[in-house]
Each structure stands twice: as structure tokens, then as C-alpha cells.
Amino acid sequence: MSTLPDVSLSRLRPPRALRSPLMRHAGTRLNLLILAIVALLTLVALFARVLSPYDPVQAVGALNLAPGSAGHLLGTDSIGRDLLSRTLWGVQVSWFASLAIVASGLVIGGIVGVLAGASGGWIDNLLMRLTDLFLALPGTLVAIAIVAALGYSLQNTLIGIAIVWWPYYARIIRGEVKSLASRPHVEAAKLAGTGRARIVFRHIVPGVIPTAIVTASLDIGNVVLLLAALSFLGLGQPAPAPELGADTARNLQDLLTQWWIPVVPGLAVLLLSLIANLGGDAIRHLMATKR
């Protein structure tokens, strides 16, 4: 930690009048660059099957080829499958599965939150007690139990995570609805005799959308990690389907000899989560700037 006094540090900074516009402009450009990277990642995931040089489940080369080998940029695994192809397919599964989980959780939580916040009374109390019940349970364990009950597959994993993810959105959106309901323009609409449904859909829901978008975008990285963790535990697609968490777990025994086989899918998970988190921060900053 620096031992310089605050006054010395303040002298090194440009005047606020010069600093703020420059920093805002630079920050906006950086955030747009991050969102461009997120868009590029989405395109790569979307066209993963086209970009993959080989079938990810077929042995197409020598065993345990190191990264940079001829015809295999990221090498091959212990069965001779191309790691680049498996990673691209795994990125597609992880990225769009995470988006689906966040979207479904946001829809369910949004409906519950808007209904509770706009209705009030016993409906609000009932829905919030139900939400609190889900929040009190350990989400990861509940998701594992749901997958174990339904059967091990990617679809059931998505269902399990979505079921435990919606309460967070319900709480946040309900609070935002309560806040918006006390705004002057909403009070004016009530005094003018506007119906409750019209007030909700015309004045409250549009005001909730920015908060919902920011919250959801910040959650995608966490869902990527949770999905990879459940896949690592064997709760995703069965072998030999490519999945980043499962590919990392299945090849851990090669870590000390052919390190790239488990490291490549593991790094892909970290990069996905990092890009998603940076994208969420970028969206938050850009939307805060517009307000």
C-alpha cells in the first residue's frame, strides 16, 4: 500500500473539469470494445460447428499431440480427438446454456417480482415468502438434487439451475417496482384514474428493464462457472459429448504428463467467465452513463 499522503496524490491528478470528460470518453470506448469482444465470442459460439476443423467426438490424429502440432492448433487428447474442435463445441454449449439459464430465470423472477411489487398485500407476502424459501436453500445442492432426480443430461442441468436462480431476480425487481411505484409520474397516473394494468405496463415495466438487463448481464459469468462445476461433477452431457467442465474432469489424470489436455477446456471456462463479467460491467457503466 502506498504511504504517500492524499494531498500528494491529488496534485498528480488533472483538474476535475479536464479529468471527467476525458475519463468518461475513454471509459465509453473501452466498454464498447469489451461489448465488441462479447459479440465476437457469441458469433464464435454460434458458428462453432462451422469453425471446428474436425468432428469433436472422432479420433482424427495421433494420441496426445502437443499444441501447435501440424493440423491441430491446440493438440489432441489421449484418444486422438482434436482439442480445438472439442473446445469450440464446448464453448457453444456453455455460452448458450448460460444465456438460456439467465433468460429463463429473469423471465420467471421478473413475473414474480412485478406481480408482487405491483399487487402488494397478501399476494406480495405470499410470493416473497416463497422467494425467501428458495433463497434459504443452498442453490447448488438443490440444483444437484434436481438433476439427480430428473436424470443426468444438459437439459436437466439447465432446468435445475434455472429453478434456483429466479429468486434473486424476483427480489431485485420487486424492490425496483416498489421504488418506481412511488415516483411522481406514477402517482400522477394514479390520480388521473389510469388502470393498474396500464400503469404497470406503461410506467413501471419499462423502468424495470434497465435494472433487469444489468443484473442479468452481471450474472452470466457466475452461471458459466456453476454450469462448468456441475459438468465437472458429471451432471452434464454424457461422454463423449464435448463439454468444458466434463472435459477438464475426465482428463485430470493427464495433468502432469500431457498438461494441455485438461488445461485447454479449463482455460476456456475461465475466459468465458471473464469475458461475461467484463461484458456485464460494461453494460452497467454504459447504462449508468445514459441515465
N, C-alpha and C positions, 0 to 999 in steps of 0.2 A: 504494500500500500504506500502511496506517495506521502511524504512528510511535508510537502510544500503547503504553505497556508493558502486559504481560499482566495485571499486578495491577490496573491501572485498568479494563481491560475486565471483569475478573472481578467487580469491585464493581458493575458495571452490570447483571449478570445476577441473576435471582431465585435464592433458595436452591434447591439441588438437589431437596429434598423437595417444593417447590412447583412447580419447573420441569418435572420429568419427567412427572408425571401430566397436567399441562395440555398439554404438547407432544405427548404420546402421543395424547391425546384429539383435539387439533386435527389432528395428522397423520393419524389414522384417518379423520376426517371428510373431509379433503382427498383422501385416497386413494380413499374411496368415491365422492366427487364425480367424480374422474378416471375411475373404472370406469363410472360412470353415463354419462359422455361417450363412452367406448368403446362401451358398449351402444347409445347413441343412434346413433353412427356405423354400427354394424353393422346397425341397423334401417334407416337411410337407404340403406345399400348394398343391403340385402335388397330393399327396395321402390323401388329406383331407377327401374325401368321405370314404376311407378305414379306416382311423383313427377315424372317428366320431363314437361314441358308439350308437348314436340314429339318427333317422330321424330328421333333424333340424326344420321341419315345423309341426311336430306332437307333441301333448301333451303326454308326456311319464311319468310324475311324478306329485307329489303334487305341488301345486302352491307356488311360492316364496321360494323354498328351498335355504338355505344359502350355500355358497361354502364349500366344504368338506363333504357335506351330502352323505350318502351311495348311491353309484351308480351315483352320479352327482358331479364330481370334482369341477366344477365352479358354481354349483347350478342350479336352474331353474328360468324361468321368471314368469310373472303374469298369463301366460296361461298354464304353466306346461311344456314348451319346454326346452330341455337341453341346457344350455348356452355354454358348451364346444363344442357341435356339431355345434351350430349356429356360434360360433366364428371361428372354423376351416373352415367351408364353407365360411364365410365372408372373412377370410384371403386369401383363394384361389381366390375369386373374386377380391379382392383389389390388390393382388400381381400381378396376371397375367394380369389384366386390365391395371395396371400401366406400366408393361413391354410392353404391346401392344401399349399403347399411346406413350411411349418414342420411341419405334422402328419405328412406323409409322411416327412420327414427324421427326425422324432422317433421314429416307429414303427420305421424301419429302424435308426437308430442305437441305439434302445432295445433292440431284439432283439440286435444285435451286442454292445452293452455288457453287458447282463445275461448273455448266453451266455458271453462272455469272462471276466467277473468271477466268475461262479459256477463255471465249469468249471476254470479255471486250467490249468497245464501247457501242452501243445503247442497245444491249442485256443486258449487265451488268447494265446499267442505268435503263432500264425498270424493270428488276427483283428486283433490290434494291429499287426502288420506291414502287413497290408492297409490298415488305417486310416491308418497313417503314410504309406503310399504315396499315398493320396488327399490327405492333408494337405500333403504335399510339393509337390503340383502347384498351380499358380495357378488357384484355383477359377473366377474369372471367365472366364479364357481357355478352360478346359476346358468350361464351360457354353456359351460361344460356339461352340466346335468341335462340341459335341454337337448344338446347334441347326442349325448349318450342314450337318451330316451328315444329320440327320433331316428337315430342311426347315423353312422359316420359318413358324411358327404359334405361337399361345399355348400349346397343349398341349405342343408340343416344348420350348418355353421352360421350362415348368414341370418337365418331365422333366429337362432339362439342369441346372437349379438344384438340384432335389432330389437328383440324383446326387452333386453336390459338397457338399451341405450336411449329410448324415447323419454324416460322420466326427466332427464337433465334438460331437455328442450322444453318439456311441459312447464317446469318450474320457471325457467328463464322467460318464456313467452307469456306465461300468466302474469308475472311481475311487470312485464312491459305493457301488457294490456291494461292492467290496473293503473299504471302511470299515465298512459295515453288517455284513459277514460276521464281523467281529471283535468285535461288540457282545456283552455278556453274555447277553442273551436268545437270541441266535442260537447262541452256544456251548452254552447250556443245552439248546436244542432238539437240537443235535447229540449231546450226551451222553445225551439221552433216547432216542436211536435214531430220531429223525424222519428220514424220507427226504429226499434232496437236493431233489427237485422240490417237496415240500411246504414245505420251509424257504424256497426261493426265492420261491414264490408267496404264502406266508403271512406271511413275516417280512421278506424283502428287497425285493420289488417294491413293496409299499405304502410302504416307507420311501424308495424312489427317486422315487416320483411327485411329491412336492413340489418336489424339485430339478429334475425334468424340466419341470414346469409353469413354474417361474420362468425357467429357461433358455430355454424356447421362447417365452415371452411377451416376453422381452427381445430376441429375435431378429426379431420380426415387423417392426419398423421398418427394420432392415437389409435384410430381404428386399424390402420395399416399394421401397426405393431401388435395389436391384440389379435388380429387375424393371423399374422405370422406366428404368434405364440401358440395359438390353438392348432395351427397346422403343424408346428414343431412337435406338439404333443400327439400328433396322429389323428386330429379331429377334422381334417380337411379331406381333399380328394384322395382316393386310394391310389397306390402305386400302380403303374408307372407315370401317372399324370403329373405334369410339371407344376410344382407349387413351391414358392421360395422357402417358406418355413420348413416344409417337409423335406425338401432337397437338402437343406442345411442339416437337419437332424439325421437323415439317412446316411450322410457321408461324413459324420463327425469322426469315425474311426480312421479316416484318411488325413486328418488334420496335421499330423506330424510327418507324414510322408509325402502325400500329394495335397498340400495345403489349399490349393486353389479350388478344389472340388467343393468343400463346404464353405469356403470364404466368399466365392463369387455370389451365390444366392444370398448369403448373409449381408454382404455389402449392398446388394440390390435393395434389400429391405430397408437398410439404414438410409440409403439415398432417397428412396421413395418417401419415407417418413420425413426426412429433412426438407425435401422439396415441397411436400404438402404443408409442413409447418411454416416454411418461409412464404408460401403462397397465401396461407391464412393470414399471416401478419401483414402481407402486402395489401390484401383486400381490406383488412381492418384500417390500415393507415389511409388508404385511398378514400374509403367511405367516410372516415373521420374528417378528412380534408374537405370533402364536399359539403359537410354539414355546416 
